[in-house]
Each structure stands twice: as structure tokens, then as C-alpha cells.
């Protein structure tokens, strides 16, 4: 949706495929960093952390780590308290969620 506002084009398949930046500056190294952290893969996280520092600087790596930590916590809190996806967002994202195969993560729903 932000691309509609800014006029930028993003390839959201990069989120699942991980093969390119998806139209986001340094998207690949940032995605690798997030994936390493979320998978609790120390070696991948260390390599990705270095790649982020090399590409964007140490302050950007710290900012990225903070964003990853926050986004890792938000869905867990929502899931733990049973907060559902708003009806408007269900309808707006149905095609995208299907295209990206995200429904596979709705285990037990």
C-alpha cells in the first residue's frame, strides 16, 4: 500500500523468495538479517549483521535490529491475546496472502 502512496514499485515475492531486493534499497541484506534473527541462526545473523553494517553503517544495523525485534513481538502479542485481522484488511489482503502462500502459516485457525 505504501508504494501506491509514494509511486515506488515493490516485488513482495522477494519476501518469500529472498532472491533480490524487491525494490527496497538493501532489501536483500535486510531480509537476510531478519531471517537469521527470526530463525535463531547465529551464523546467518552474524553474516547478515556484517553485510548490513558494510552496506549501510552500524547505526542502520542497530535501527534494523530494533525494527526486527518490534515486529517480531507485535504479532506474537496479537496472537496471544486473540486479536484478529480486521475485516477490512482480510478483504484487502486476500489475493496477496494467497499469492504469497501466507495462509499456510494460519495453523489451527
ABEGO torsion letter per residue (X at the ends): XAAAAAGBBBBAAAAAAGABAGGBBGAAAAAAAAAAAAAGBAAAAAAAAAAAAAAAEAAAAAAAAAAAAAAAAAAAAAAAAGBBBBAAAAAAAAAAAAAAGAAAABBGX
